[in-house]
Amino acid sequence: MKNFKFNIHDNNYNVHIISHEGNMINLEVNGTKYEVKMKDEVKKTKTPTLVRSALKPAAQPAKMNVKAPKETGTIKVVCPIPGVILSLNIKVGDTLNIGDKMLVLEAMKMENNITAEKAGTVTAIHIAAGDQVLQGALMIELE
């Protein structure tokens, strides 16, 4: 059937598999015949075939995580991806500048710093450390 050459601790072994039925294998190692019983039968695995559908063009570009309604002047910070809040670095009444770190969100085993994209004062916090949040969930309101 098949021939193999092994080198184990500087010793050469020529292995010839004579037959293989179920979990019994007849083989020859350096001219000596052996009948070997495997512990479990070797199961053949099938390689899955990946089938992809045609890509659809994006209807709209991805939305930012900051929404600013024109009539109220309130800035709403929503969760960009589902995850867990690891730490909250702000409290109600804090004044934020652009780029200030507001919180750390763990998503897909990565820590993501969520920073202020607009300056303002924190008016409401709808999350706490340890909370699980979904994409699009309202987290913080600024004014």
N, C-alpha and C positions, 0 to 999 in steps of 0.2 A: 504494500500500500504506500507508505511514506517512509522516508529515511531522514534521520536527524543526526547531527553531530553536536555533542556537548563537551565542554571543557569545564570540569568541576575540580577545584583545588589542584590545578596542573595535571589532572588525569583526563585523558580523552576517552569518550564513550561514543560508539557508533550504535545508534538505536534504529531498528527496522520494525515498524508496526506491521504485523502479518495480517491480523484481522481485528475487527471491532464490531461486536454485536451487543446491543444494549449497554450494560455496564461491565462487560467482560472484554478484555483486550489481550490478545496474544501478541507478544513482541519478542524481539531478539536483541540482546545487549552484548556487543563484542563476541558474538557467536554463541551465547548461552540463551536458550529459550525460556521465557517466563510467561505465566498466565496471571494476569493482574485483574483484580476485581475493584472497580471504582466505587467509592462510597456512595455517590449520587450519580444518576445518569446525566450525561451532558445534554443540555437542552439547547437546541439551535435557536438563536435569537434572530428575529427578522429586523432588518434595518427599515425604519419608517421612511416613507417617501413624503417629502415636503411639497405640498401643493399650495401655491399662492394665487390669489385672485389679482386681477389687474388693479393697480393703484388708482384711487379716485383723486382728482385734483381737490385741494383744500378750498372750501367755499370762502372762508375768512381766515385772516391771520390770527394767531393765538392772541388772546386778550391778556393784558397786563393784570397784575394782582392789585392794582389800585384803581378805584372807581371814584370819580368826583362829580356828584350831581351838581348841576349849575344853580338850581334854585336854592339849595340850603347851604352850600359851601362846605359840607361835610365830606371828608375823605374816608372811604371804607376800604380797609385792607382785608382781602379775602385770601384763603389758602390756595396757593398755586398747584399743589399736588397733595394727595392724601398722605398722612403721616401722624407722628406723635410729637407733641410739644415737649422738648427737653428742658428748656429754660425760657423764662420771660424776663427781659432786661428792662422793662419800663413799668410805670404805674400811672394811674389816672392823675392828670395834672402836669405830667412831664412835658417839657417843650422839646421837640425833636427838630433836628436839621436834616437836610438831605444826606443820606449815607449812614445815619445813626443806626446801630443794630437794635432791633426791637425784640427779636426772639430767635431761638434755634429750633428748627423743625427737622426731625429725623424721618427720612423717607427712603425706602429701598436701601437700608443699612448705611445711609450717608447723612451727615449732619449738614443742614442748609441754613445759613444765616439769612434771616429775613430783615432787610434794611428799609429805612424810610426812603421812599422815592420822591416825597414832597415834604416840605417843612410844615409843622403845625403843632398843636397841643393835643395830647391824648385826652379824649372825652369819655371813652368807654372801652373796656377790655372784656371780650366775650369768651375768653379761654383761660386756662390755668396750666401750669406745668403738669405733665402726665396725661393730659387730654389727648384723645384720638380725634383728629379732624379730617373731614372729607374735602375733596377739591371743591372750591367755590364757597366754602363755609366762611361766614363773617367772623373775623378774628378781632380786629381793632378798628376803632373809629377815631379820626383826627378832625380837628377844626382849624 
